[in-house]
Amino acid sequence: NFGSQLIAAGPTAALTVVIHNAGNANLTVTSVSLSGNGASHFVLNTGSLTGTVTPNGDDTFTIAFDPTTTGSKVATVSIVHDDGSVATPFTFEVSGVGTAPAPAPIIVVTENGNTVANGSTANGGRAFGTLVVGSPSAPLTITVTNAGNADLTVGAPAAIGADASMFSVSGSGATIAAGTSATFSITYLASTVGVHSATISFSHDDTSTTTPFTFDVSGTTDAAAQASNGGGSGSGSGGGCVAGTSMSFIGLLFLALMVMLAVVRNRRVEI
């Protein structure tokens, strides 16, 4: 009796069956086979069987239990032999019970259709690239799917780490039914120039992976982006300087025109 075994968990440890020849002449074993309604749930291996057992010698084969459906399984092992003192085939039964795993949730996290591994570094959409200081990124949507057959409970997601304040996480804890999903979003909004990173973390009750579930996010702001957003400073070739030079030139041109008109008028008076 192999006892209980989870279906689809693979076979049990193999049971070795020994055929011993207690006589004084060779014992011939013609075949070993399985039969009965449950035969397909057992694994018979006769690879080590020689077929001829010398006096006081042994021959062996193995049986394992590998159920594919739940319930009690029984099969008959038949050994065809030439020992005239015992009926052939020699038979005995093997049994076991196939059991189903308990219902359990399975967490699957994705962004833009790409799987996010537990503990993964920032890549894909989770690397926000280079932005202007004070300008938020487009929100990145993270999808949490329950691929199991029991409710999945997740805690509220949060950003942790030295740069956590640069990443805004919008979402709350939830109970996600089997086969359904929930989402939360992440926005990068830096208040200082530099490279920023944080870890997004949330708890869950899927025992097949560690909790909390974590992944990294990153983003960059640089001085060049900040300066281009602020306009010219009065020197160099910035936009502010070009506008100032153009206005000064127009003003001087207007002043020269007024002086010329005044000269013409003075000449007319003198005539």
LOPA-238086 format. One line per 5 residues: number of its first residue (from 1); their letters; for each residue x, y, z of N, C-alpha, C. Coordinates in pm, 1 decimal. Atoms other than C-alpha are relative to their C-alpha. Last residue first. Example, Ala and Ser with C-alpha at 12.3 -4.5 7.8 and 13.67 -1.06 7.14 Angstrom:
2
2 = SA = -82.0 -119.0 -6.0 1367.0 -106.0 714.0 -77.0 109.0 73.0; 89.0 -119.0 0.0 1230.0 -450.0 780.0 90.0 120.0 0.0
// end
This chain:
271
271 = IEVRR = 23.0 -46.0 137.7 1495.7 12749.1 -4511.8 -108.1 107.9 1.5; -107.3 -91.1 37.4 1598.6 12718.0 -4142.7 -20.3 55.3 -141.0; 22.6 -126.8 -71.6 1264.2 12565.7 -4047.0 103.5 103.8 -41.2; 113.9 -67.8 61.3 1297.2 12297.0 -4314.3 -24.5 135.7 67.6; -45.1 -56.1 126.5 1646.1 12202.2 -4189.4 -112.1 77.7 -68.2
266 = NRVVA = -82.3 -118.0 -29.9 1518.8 12158.0 -3833.8 46.9 67.6 -128.5; 88.7 -109.0 -41.0 1245.6 11924.8 -3954.7 78.9 129.2 26.9; 71.8 -46.8 119.0 1494.7 11706.7 -4141.2 -89.3 118.0 34.7; -95.4 -75.7 81.5 1718.2 11681.1 -3833.9 -68.2 58.8 -121.9; -21.4 -129.3 -67.8 1425.8 11576.3 -3614.1 94.0 87.5 -80.5
261 = LMVML = 118.6 -83.1 21.6 1325.4 11306.0 -3861.1 17.6 137.4 62.6; -2.2 -44.4 138.9 1679.2 11165.7 -3859.7 -118.7 90.2 -30.5; -104.4 -103.6 12.4 1684.2 11155.1 -3478.7 3.1 55.3 -141.7; 52.5 -122.4 -62.0 1351.9 10968.9 -3472.6 100.6 114.1 -11.6; 100.8 -55.3 89.6 1481.7 10707.5 -3717.8 -55.3 130.7 54.2
256 = ALFLL = -71.2 -62.2 112.1 1792.2 10650.6 -3508.6 -96.4 66.1 -96.2; -61.2 -123.0 -49.6 1577.2 10587.9 -3198.9 72.8 73.1 -112.0; 106.8 -98.9 -18.1 1361.4 10333.5 -3383.2 57.0 134.5 44.4; 43.9 -39.6 133.5 1667.9 10140.5 -3502.0 -107.0 108.4 7.6; -102.5 -89.0 55.3 1809.7 10141.5 -3151.1 -39.5 50.2 -138.1
251 = GIFSM = 5.2 -128.1 -72.8 1486.2 9996.1 -3011.2 99.1 100.4 -55.3; 118.9 -72.5 46.6 1466.4 9727.8 -3280.3 -8.4 136.7 67.4; -25.4 -45.3 136.4 1824.3 9619.7 -3203.6 -116.3 80.5 -54.0; -93.7 -112.6 -8.1 1756.2 9603.5 -2829.5 26.0 56.9 -138.4; 74.0 -116.8 -48.5 1446.0 9384.4 -2886.4 90.3 122.1 6.4
246 = STGAV = 91.8 -43.2 104.8 1640.5 9136.8 -3099.4 -73.9 125.7 41.8; -79.3 -64.1 104.4 1923.2 9116.6 -2847.4 -89.5 53.5 -110.0; -45.3 -129.3 -50.4 1680.9 9041.7 -2562.1 77.6 75.4 -105.6; 115.1 -89.5 -4.5 1502.0 8763.6 -2756.9 43.5 138.1 44.0; 36.9 -31.3 137.5 1832.3 8597.2 -2842.9 -114.5 98.2 -1.7
241 = CGGGS = -97.0 -94.8 53.8 1948.6 8617.1 -2482.3 -36.4 39.2 -141.1; 23.2 -132.4 -58.2 1635.2 8457.1 -2344.5 92.6 103.5 -58.6; 113.6 -65.1 63.8 1661.8 8159.6 -2586.6 -22.4 140.3 52.6; 132.0 42.7 -43.7 2008.1 8066.5 -2466.7 -109.0 81.2 -65.6; 89.7 3.1 115.7 2317.1 8140.5 -2673.0 -138.1 -46.1 37.7
236 = GSGSG = -5.2 118.1 85.4 2554.6 8252.0 -2402.5 -101.7 10.1 -110.0; -130.7 18.1 61.4 2453.9 8509.6 -2141.8 -2.2 -124.5 -84.1; -56.5 -129.1 35.6 2129.6 8657.0 -2007.1 137.3 -11.5 -60.3; -47.3 -68.0 -119.5 2012.7 8349.2 -1812.4 65.1 133.2 -31.9; -134.8 -55.1 6.5 1796.5 8187.7 -2079.0 36.8 75.0 125.3
231 = GGNSA = -20.6 -116.5 84.4 1488.5 7969.7 -2005.5 141.8 50.8 8.9; 4.5 -125.9 -72.1 1403.0 7742.8 -1708.4 23.3 122.2 -83.8; 136.1 -29.7 -43.1 1302.9 7415.5 -1881.2 -10.3 139.2 60.3; 78.0 -25.1 119.9 1627.3 7394.2 -2072.3 -143.1 33.5 34.2; -33.8 -129.7 55.8 1814.4 7434.7 -1742.9 -84.9 32.4 -121.1
226 = QAAAD = 51.1 -104.2 -87.6 1635.6 7143.3 -1570.6 24.3 137.4 -60.2; 145.6 -1.9 13.9 1692.4 6902.6 -1859.2 -60.3 111.9 82.3; 30.5 -50.8 133.3 2058.8 6992.6 -1866.9 -149.2 9.4 -21.4; -6.7 -145.7 -1.1 2089.0 6949.2 -1490.2 -36.3 58.6 -135.0; -133.9 -58.3 10.2 1971.4 6585.8 -1497.5 -6.4 151.2 -11.2
221 = TTGSV = 14.9 -139.0 43.7 1673.5 6381.4 -1381.3 139.6 59.0 -6.1; -110.4 -96.2 -0.3 1685.6 6000.6 -1369.5 -50.2 138.7 -36.2; 20.3 -114.1 87.9 1447.9 5714.2 -1289.6 114.4 97.5 15.5; -106.5 -99.8 6.6 1436.7 5375.9 -1120.1 -38.1 112.0 -95.0; 30.9 -101.4 100.5 1199.5 5103.1 -1003.0 112.7 103.0 1.8
216 = DFTFP = -61.5 -132.8 -1.9 1280.6 4781.2 -815.3 -53.6 88.7 -111.8; -71.8 -26.2 124.8 1064.7 4476.8 -746.3 48.9 144.1 4.0; -73.2 -124.4 23.4 924.2 4320.7 -431.3 53.6 7.8 -142.2; -40.9 0.1 140.2 664.7 4063.9 -322.3 67.5 134.3 -26.2; 76.1 -72.8 101.3 657.8 4061.5 56.2 53.6 -22.5 -141.2
211 = TTTST = 74.8 -122.5 -25.0 646.0 3768.3 87.9 81.7 88.6 91.5; -21.8 -75.9 -123.4 841.0 3484.7 -67.2 -89.9 123.0 7.5; -105.7 -99.0 17.9 697.2 3256.6 -333.5 7.9 87.2 124.0; -98.6 53.3 94.2 491.7 2934.5 -331.4 111.9 99.1 -30.2; -111.3 64.4 -70.4 309.5 3036.7 -12.5 106.9 -55.0 -94.1
206 = DDHSF = -38.2 112.2 85.8 87.7 3285.3 -194.7 124.8 -63.4 60.0; 9.3 129.5 -68.5 -42.7 3497.9 94.6 18.6 -119.7 -93.2; 95.6 89.1 65.9 61.3 3848.9 -13.6 1.0 -133.8 72.8; 15.5 133.8 -57.4 255.1 4150.8 116.2 -102.4 -81.0 -79.3; 133.8 26.2 -53.8 354.9 4451.4 -92.5 -8.6 -145.4 46.6
201 = SITAS = 19.1 117.0 -86.7 685.2 4613.9 -184.4 -146.3 -13.3 40.5; 144.2 10.7 -22.4 805.0 4855.4 -451.6 -25.0 -131.6 72.9; 56.4 134.3 6.9 1177.5 4917.5 -414.8 -149.0 7.5 28.9; 77.0 42.5 -117.4 1330.1 5255.1 -489.2 -47.7 -142.3 -22.8; 51.6 136.9 4.0 1573.0 5419.9 -727.5 -73.5 -29.8 129.7
196 = HVGVT = 81.7 40.0 -114.1 1683.2 5771.8 -814.5 -49.3 -143.6 -17.9; 53.3 133.6 26.8 1959.1 5904.9 -1038.0 -72.1 -47.5 125.0; -77.8 119.0 -30.8 2017.9 6277.0 -1006.0 -67.0 -127.8 -44.3; -73.4 54.6 114.0 1861.2 6622.0 -994.4 76.6 -124.3 43.6; -142.5 -31.3 5.8 1614.6 6682.6 -714.1 61.4 -63.8 -123.1
191 = SALYT = -15.8 -138.0 -45.8 1235.9 6699.1 -677.4 145.3 43.9 -1.1; -121.6 -33.1 -75.2 1170.3 6383.8 -878.6 4.5 147.9 35.3; 2.1 -146.0 -8.2 820.9 6268.5 -978.5 116.1 43.3 88.3; -130.7 -54.7 -38.4 803.8 5903.6 -1093.0 -7.1 152.0 -5.3; -39.4 -120.9 71.6 450.2 5763.7 -1095.0 133.5 49.4 54.0
186 = ISFTA = -120.3 -63.3 -53.5 350.8 5408.1 -998.0 32.9 119.7 -88.0; -84.5 -77.6 90.2 7.9 5252.6 -1050.4 115.6 65.0 74.3; -40.7 -123.3 -66.5 -201.2 4976.2 -894.3 97.0 71.7 -92.5; -109.8 -83.0 49.1 -401.3 4695.9 -1048.5 36.5 109.2 99.3; 11.0 -134.2 -56.0 -622.8 4400.6 -954.1 121.1 79.1 -47.6
181 = STGAA = -117.4 -84.7 -18.3 -678.0 4071.8 -1133.8 -35.6 129.3 71.0; 22.0 -143.0 20.3 -916.5 3776.2 -1161.5 126.6 78.3 33.4; 24.7 -33.1 139.1 -882.6 3400.3 -1213.3 -24.8 146.3 -28.0; -69.7 84.7 97.7 -918.8 3311.1 -847.0 -38.7 40.1 -141.8; 58.4 132.4 21.9 -1057.5 3603.2 -647.1 79.1 -76.1 -106.3
176 = ITAGS = 15.5 25.9 143.0 -831.3 3892.6 -551.5 -49.9 -142.9 -18.6; 17.9 144.5 9.5 -864.6 4024.6 -196.8 -36.4 -30.5 -144.4; 119.7 57.4 61.9 -725.3 4375.5 -193.9 -2.2 -150.7 17.9; 9.4 144.1 -15.4 -474.8 4614.0 -39.6 -129.8 -52.8 -58.6; 31.6 44.1 -135.5 -458.9 4964.0 -180.0 0.3 -151.8 4.8
171 = GSVSF = 62.6 131.4 -8.5 -325.6 5147.6 -481.4 -22.6 -37.6 144.0; 144.4 -13.9 -17.8 -146.8 5460.7 -600.1 -63.7 -138.2 -2.2; 70.0 126.0 24.4 230.2 5456.3 -553.3 -147.4 18.1 32.8; 133.7 0.1 -58.9 423.0 5782.4 -589.0 -72.3 -128.4 -39.1; 92.1 89.8 69.4 795.6 5753.9 -652.3 -132.8 -4.4 74.8
166 = MSADA = 1.3 -38.0 141.3 1042.7 6029.9 -562.1 -99.7 -83.4 -81.3; 86.1 -117.6 16.1 963.2 5992.8 -190.3 -9.2 45.9 -145.0; 141.5 38.9 5.6 1104.7 5637.1 -197.9 -91.6 118.7 -26.3; 67.0 -87.2 96.7 1452.2 5765.6 -283.9 -149.4 -28.2 -9.7; -42.1 -138.7 -17.9 1627.7 5626.5 26.9 -73.0 96.4 -93.0
161 = GIAAP = -136.8 -31.4 38.5 1431.1 5300.7 18.5 27.9 148.2 11.3; -91.1 -5.1 -113.4 1068.1 5190.8 21.1 141.3 26.3 -51.6; -139.2 -17.3 40.7 778.9 5246.8 -218.2 86.1 10.5 124.7; -68.9 -120.4 -45.6 445.3 5105.7 -104.8 140.6 2.5 -56.2; -137.0 -16.2 49.1 185.3 4852.7 -218.1 59.9 131.4 47.4
156 = AGVTL = -17.7 -123.8 75.4 -118.4 4793.8 4.9 144.8 13.2 -46.6; -1.0 -123.0 -77.5 -143.9 4430.3 109.8 19.1 121.6 -89.0; -120.4 -81.9 13.6 -241.8 4135.3 -106.6 -14.8 125.6 84.5; 6.4 -123.6 -77.6 -486.9 3852.3 -37.4 132.0 74.3 -12.3; -133.5 -54.8 -25.3 -527.0 3584.5 -303.6 -16.7 132.3 73.4
151 = DANGA = -19.1 -145.0 -8.7 -852.9 3386.8 -296.5 145.0 36.1 30.7; 50.8 -51.1 -127.5 -829.8 3020.1 -395.4 28.7 149.3 4.3; 140.6 39.7 -14.7 -785.6 2837.5 -727.2 -55.0 32.7 138.5; 28.3 119.5 -78.7 -459.0 2987.9 -849.3 -147.7 -31.5 6.3; 8.7 114.0 91.1 -370.0 3229.2 -1130.6 -30.3 -129.9 73.6
146 = NTVTI = 6.3 123.1 -78.8 -445.7 3536.3 -916.8 -22.5 -117.0 -95.0; 98.9 100.5 39.5 -332.7 3835.5 -1121.2 8.6 -120.4 92.7; -19.3 117.3 -86.2 -155.4 4151.7 -999.4 -113.0 -97.9 -30.1; 115.2 90.1 -12.6 -130.6 4418.0 -1270.3 38.0 -121.0 84.5; -43.4 134.0 -39.2 111.5 4711.3 -1243.9 -124.3 -85.5 22.4
141 = TLPAS = 99.3 89.0 -60.4 21.4 5030.0 -1430.9 60.1 -137.8 25.1; -26.4 137.4 43.2 297.0 5285.9 -1488.5 -97.5 -91.6 72.9; 14.5 109.1 -97.8 171.1 5643.6 -1453.9 29.0 -135.7 -64.4; 130.6 63.7 18.4 314.6 5888.7 -1709.7 -11.6 -114.2 100.8; 7.2 95.9 109.7 613.9 6059.4 -1557.1 -145.4 -39.1 -23.7
136 = PSGVV = 26.9 141.5 -27.7 580.8 6365.9 -1339.3 4.2 -84.7 -126.2; 100.1 45.3 96.7 755.8 6698.3 -1413.4 -24.9 -148.7 19.6; 132.1 -53.2 -29.9 929.3 6853.3 -1111.8 -108.5 -39.4 -97.0; 29.8 -11.4 -142.8 1280.5 6794.7 -1243.4 -137.0 64.5 19.1; -25.2 -133.4 -53.4 1267.2 6716.6 -1614.0 -38.3 2.5 147.2
131 = LTGFA = 109.5 -96.3 0.3 1278.0 6344.8 -1699.8 47.2 135.0 51.3; -41.5 -133.4 -44.3 1531.9 6075.2 -1788.3 -113.4 99.7 -17.9; -79.4 -82.0 89.5 1425.7 5707.7 -1806.9 32.5 135.8 60.4; 77.5 -111.5 54.3 1135.7 5554.0 -1612.5 80.0 90.1 -93.6; -108.4 -96.9 10.6 1299.2 5214.9 -1557.9 -58.3 120.8 -73.4
126 = RGGNA = -35.0 -35.9 -138.1 996.9 5013.4 -1441.6 126.7 84.4 7.9; 69.5 -121.4 -40.0 865.0 5019.1 -1798.1 32.7 45.6 139.7; 126.4 -19.9 68.5 1127.0 4764.1 -1898.7 -61.8 132.9 40.0; -18.5 6.2 144.7 1391.7 4724.7 -1632.0 -136.3 13.1 -65.3; 77.7 -91.3 84.0 1434.4 4787.5 -1260.2 35.9 -19.2 -146.6
121 = TSGNA = -55.0 -134.8 10.3 1565.9 4481.7 -1075.6 -84.7 83.5 -95.5; -68.7 -40.3 122.6 1360.9 4174.0 -989.5 48.5 144.3 5.2; -137.2 -39.0 -27.5 1284.6 4051.9 -635.9 76.2 51.5 -120.5; -16.5 -42.1 -139.1 969.6 3862.3 -736.9 147.5 29.4 25.5; -41.9 102.3 -95.5 968.1 3841.6 -1114.6 13.1 59.6 139.5
116 = VTNGN = -93.7 -60.7 -94.4 766.2 4088.6 -1321.7 34.2 -105.8 104.3; -3.4 52.9 -135.9 600.1 3921.7 -1620.9 108.1 69.1 81.7; -124.5 70.3 -30.0 554.1 4142.8 -1926.7 2.2 -44.0 145.9; 3.4 136.5 50.5 203.8 4235.0 -2043.6 123.9 -81.6 27.3; 8.5 -3.6 146.6 260.1 4608.7 -2000.0 6.6 -139.9 -60.9
111 = ETVVI = 8.8 -140.4 42.3 359.2 4540.4 -1639.0 9.4 3.0 -151.5; -41.5 -41.0 134.1 292.1 4197.1 -1488.7 -3.4 151.4 -13.8; -8.9 -145.8 11.2 264.4 4025.2 -1148.5 52.2 35.1 -139.0; -71.5 -31.4 123.9 142.7 3664.6 -1111.9 -4.0 151.7 -16.3; -15.7 -140.2 38.0 40.8 3538.2 -766.7 81.1 12.3 -128.2
106 = IPAPA = -128.3 -11.5 70.2 -86.8 3182.0 -722.5 11.1 143.0 -51.8; -17.6 -108.9 96.6 -362.2 3122.6 -467.8 137.1 -7.0 -65.7; -102.0 -98.0 -37.0 -418.5 2781.9 -308.6 6.3 110.2 -104.6; 11.1 -124.6 77.0 -683.0 2511.8 -301.6 100.8 103.0 49.5; 95.9 -93.3 -58.5 -546.0 2199.3 -128.1 -7.2 125.5 -86.1
101 = PATGV = -56.9 -101.5 -88.3 -362.8 1963.2 -360.1 -108.4 91.4 53.9; -18.1 -129.1 66.8 -567.9 1674.2 -493.5 63.8 98.9 95.9; 61.6 -115.0 -66.6 -523.4 1322.7 -358.9 30.0 127.4 -78.2; -37.2 -126.9 62.6 -459.0 988.7 -527.7 -73.6 114.5 66.4; 109.1 -97.5 9.5 -489.9 692.2 -293.1 54.2 128.8 -61.9
96 = GSVEF = -36.5 -135.1 -41.1 -271.4 383.2 -321.9 -119.0 91.6 -17.5; 106.1 -100.3 -12.9 -285.9 10.9 -387.1 58.1 134.4 42.4; -59.1 -124.9 -48.8 -79.8 -290.3 -493.7 -111.0 104.5 2.7; 56.5 -131.4 30.3 -218.3 -640.4 -529.8 86.4 112.9 55.5; 27.0 -76.3 -122.9 -47.0 -979.2 -551.2 -47.7 140.0 -41.3
91 = TFPTA = 61.3 -133.8 0.8 -18.0 -1247.0 -816.1 -3.8 61.1 139.5; -0.3 -39.6 -141.4 196.6 -1552.1 -902.2 -51.6 143.9 2.5; -96.7 -97.1 -54.2 98.0 -1647.6 -1253.8 -12.7 17.5 151.2; -50.9 -108.5 82.8 131.4 -1935.3 -1219.2 -115.5 60.3 -78.1; 78.2 -37.6 117.8 26.7 -2154.5 -932.4 67.0 115.5 -74.2
86 = VSGDD = 82.3 -119.3 -26.0 303.6 -2270.7 -700.9 -72.4 36.7 -129.0; 65.7 16.5 -129.8 476.9 -2612.0 -682.3 -92.6 116.0 34.7; 117.3 86.7 5.0 554.5 -2624.0 -1053.6 -72.9 -13.9 131.3; -4.4 77.9 -124.8 785.8 -2323.1 -1036.5 -128.0 -83.5 5.8; 5.8 144.8 25.8 791.9 -2220.0 -1403.4 19.5 -83.2 126.3
81 = HVISV = -122.6 72.1 -37.3 707.0 -1847.2 -1375.1 -17.1 -149.9 -27.7; 7.7 131.5 64.5 456.0 -1578.0 -1483.9 134.2 -71.1 20.2; -133.4 51.5 32.8 449.6 -1291.5 -1233.6 -16.9 -140.6 -58.2; -3.0 142.2 37.9 125.4 -1090.4 -1217.0 140.8 -39.7 -43.7; -129.3 33.9 59.2 90.0 -759.4 -1029.8 0.9 -150.7 -26.5
76 = TAVKS = -51.8 134.1 -28.2 -270.7 -657.9 -969.5 131.6 -20.6 -74.3; -43.8 75.6 117.5 -382.7 -295.9 -949.1 54.5 -134.9 44.7; -45.5 136.3 -28.8 -576.5 -80.7 -702.0 39.5 -66.3 -132.1; -46.5 70.8 119.5 -636.7 296.9 -698.3 55.2 -137.2 41.3; -71.8 123.9 -28.2 -840.1 487.6 -439.3 34.3 -72.9 -129.8
71 = GTTTP = 73.2 119.3 -38.8 -938.4 840.6 -533.2 89.2 -120.5 21.8; 19.2 24.8 -142.6 -802.8 1142.6 -716.0 -75.0 -130.7 23.4; 131.1 -45.9 -46.2 -674.9 1137.4 -1071.4 -13.3 -33.8 148.1; 34.7 -115.3 83.3 -328.1 1112.3 -1227.2 -138.5 53.8 31.9; 140.8 -21.7 35.3 -181.4 880.6 -965.5 -19.2 125.1 -84.9
66 = DFAIT = 1.2 -132.1 63.7 188.4 786.7 -977.7 -141.7 32.9 -46.0; 137.9 -48.2 11.1 256.1 487.8 -749.6 3.9 143.0 -53.0; 23.8 -129.5 -64.6 589.2 309.4 -797.3 -144.2 41.1 -25.3; 133.0 -57.8 23.0 679.1 -53.3 -873.1 -6.1 133.2 74.5; 52.1 -105.7 -88.2 1023.8 -210.4 -905.7 -139.1 44.9 -42.7
61 = FTDDG = 65.7 -102.6 81.0 1177.0 -533.4 -1039.7 -57.0 103.2 97.5; 79.3 -111.4 -55.0 1418.1 -785.3 -889.8 -69.4 79.8 -109.6; 26.5 -87.3 114.2 1585.8 -1125.0 -934.6 -93.7 109.7 50.6; 110.4 -96.6 0.1 1743.1 -1325.7 -655.8 -10.7 69.1 -135.5; -24.9 -133.5 54.7 1962.2 -1634.2 -618.9 -125.3 86.1 1.5
56 = NPTVT = -34.1 -90.1 -110.3 1944.6 -1940.5 -391.9 33.9 142.3 -47.9; 30.8 48.9 -135.4 1937.2 -2156.8 -705.8 57.8 93.4 107.1; -78.2 118.9 -36.9 1975.2 -1934.5 -1017.2 -36.3 -46.0 140.8; -47.1 -13.1 -138.0 1699.4 -1694.5 -1118.9 70.7 -129.6 37.9; -49.2 129.4 -49.0 1649.0 -1653.9 -1492.0 60.4 19.9 137.7
51 = GTLSG = 86.1 107.2 50.2 1432.8 -1371.9 -1629.4 43.3 -138.3 43.5; -76.6 82.4 95.2 1703.8 -1106.8 -1590.6 -83.9 -110.2 -62.1; 41.0 140.8 -3.6 1482.3 -838.2 -1431.9 76.1 -79.8 -106.0; -103.9 77.1 -70.2 1665.2 -507.3 -1381.7 -28.6 -149.9 2.2; -130.3 -11.3 64.8 1464.9 -324.1 -1647.2 109.0 -81.8 65.7
46 = TNLVF = -60.3 134.2 0.2 1136.2 -455.2 -1512.4 139.5 0.7 -63.3; -130.7 -3.5 66.5 997.7 -114.2 -1413.3 66.6 -136.9 13.7; -72.3 126.8 -12.2 627.1 -95.1 -1332.9 130.1 9.4 -79.2; -113.0 6.4 93.1 475.2 249.5 -1275.9 78.8 -127.4 28.3; -121.1 58.3 -58.0 130.8 256.8 -1116.8 107.4 -10.7 -108.0
41 = HSAGN = -48.6 -91.9 -103.7 -166.4 480.1 -1197.2 125.2 -53.2 70.5; -66.3 -114.5 63.4 -236.4 304.1 -1529.6 57.4 99.0 100.8; -135.0 32.3 47.1 -303.8 -22.5 -1343.7 74.0 121.1 -56.6; -95.0 -101.4 -44.4 -596.7 119.2 -1146.7 139.9 -18.1 -53.3; 46.1 -135.2 31.1 -871.5 -65.2 -1331.5 101.7 107.9 37.4
36 = GSLSV = 103.5 -54.9 -87.4 -683.6 -397.3 -1322.1 -31.0 144.5 -34.5; 134.7 5.1 55.8 -360.3 -533.9 -1464.8 -98.1 57.7 101.2; 102.4 -63.1 -84.1 13.8 -496.5 -1417.5 -134.0 -12.6 -69.5; 91.9 -97.8 58.6 276.8 -726.2 -1569.0 -96.4 55.0 104.2; 62.0 -68.6 -114.1 582.5 -941.2 -1495.2 -88.0 109.6 -58.8
31 = STVTL = 47.9 -138.3 12.0 695.5 -1193.5 -1755.5 -50.8 50.8 133.9; 30.8 -34.3 138.8 868.2 -1528.5 -1819.9 -41.2 145.3 -16.1; 109.3 -98.7 -10.3 1040.3 -1579.1 -1487.4 -25.8 50.8 -141.2; 20.0 -89.1 114.9 1249.4 -1897.3 -1509.2 -121.1 89.6 23.7; 139.8 -43.6 6.4 1373.4 -2055.9 -1189.0 -11.4 98.9 -115.4
26 = NANGA = 32.4 -136.1 43.5 1702.1 -2244.7 -1222.8 -150.5 24.0 -1.5; -7.9 -10.4 145.9 1735.6 -2559.8 -1020.6 -38.5 143.4 -38.7; -134.1 43.3 40.8 1806.4 -2628.9 -651.9 14.3 -7.8 -151.7; -18.2 138.2 45.6 1513.5 -2444.2 -500.5 143.3 -28.8 -40.8; -42.7 83.3 -113.5 1484.4 -2130.5 -285.2 23.4 -145.2 -40.2
21 = NHIVV = 7.2 141.9 37.0 1475.0 -1899.3 -586.5 57.4 -83.1 114.7; -108.2 85.4 -50.0 1402.7 -1546.5 -464.3 -23.9 -144.9 -41.7; 38.1 139.0 29.1 1196.4 -1286.3 -652.9 118.7 -87.9 39.6; -106.5 99.4 17.6 1253.1 -945.8 -491.3 -61.8 -137.7 -26.2; 54.8 133.9 -23.6 1011.2 -652.2 -533.8 109.4 -102.2 -34.5
16 = TLAAT = -71.7 110.7 64.9 1164.1 -305.1 -499.7 -60.0 -133.6 41.9; -4.3 117.0 -87.3 918.6 -25.4 -416.4 69.1 -113.3 -76.1; 27.4 133.0 55.1 991.9 296.6 -605.7 13.5 -107.8 107.2; -123.5 78.4 2.0 967.5 628.0 -425.1 -34.4 -141.6 -45.3; -58.0 23.4 -132.2 638.2 784.8 -518.8 137.9 -63.2 -16.4
11 = PGAAI = 13.8 130.4 -66.7 568.2 902.2 -870.5 59.5 -0.8 139.8; -103.0 96.3 36.8 521.8 1261.7 -981.7 -14.4 -128.3 79.6; -120.5 -28.6 -78.9 329.2 1538.7 -810.7 114.4 -91.5 -38.4; -91.8 -85.2 76.0 58.3 1540.0 -1079.8 124.1 38.9 78.6; 2.1 19.4 144.9 -186.0 1389.1 -828.2 92.9 102.7 -65.3
6 = LQSGF = 61.1 -108.3 76.1 -75.2 1413.2 -467.7 3.4 -31.5 -149.0; -96.0 -71.1 84.8 4.8 1075.1 -312.3 -74.5 107.4 -78.5; 51.7 -113.7 78.0 -168.8 893.5 -29.5 112.0 68.4 -77.5; 55.6 -112.6 -74.0 -68.2 546.2 93.2 -50.1 108.3 -93.5; -84.2 -118.2 13.1 159.4 325.7 -116.3 -53.6 120.4 77.2
1 = N = 85.0 -118.6 0.0 0.0 0.0 0.0 89.2 124.4 0.0
// end
